[in-house]
Each structure stands twice: as C-alpha cells, then as structure tokens.
C-alpha cells in the first residue's frame, strides 16, 4: 500500500507565527496597559494585523 502526501495550500503554523511576529513588532516599547488596550482593539476588529 502506498500513501501519497497532500500538498498544503495553507500552512497555519507559519501563518500564525508571522502574525505573532507582526504583533510583537507593533507592541514593542508599549507598557502593559497599552498592550492590553492594543490586544482588545485587535479582538474588536479595530486593528488589522494580517
């Protein structure tokens, strides 16, 4: 029996790693309160990271 591996068109691990790195660069130098507000705005859709 031979198995074939499917070619991925979307790699979720690399996608979310890239998002995490973008967010880290955007939050660089922020205080904890600023980071909390920033993350809340991302969740609400006011800021787009992708």
Beta strands, then each sheet from edge to edge (+ up, - down):
end
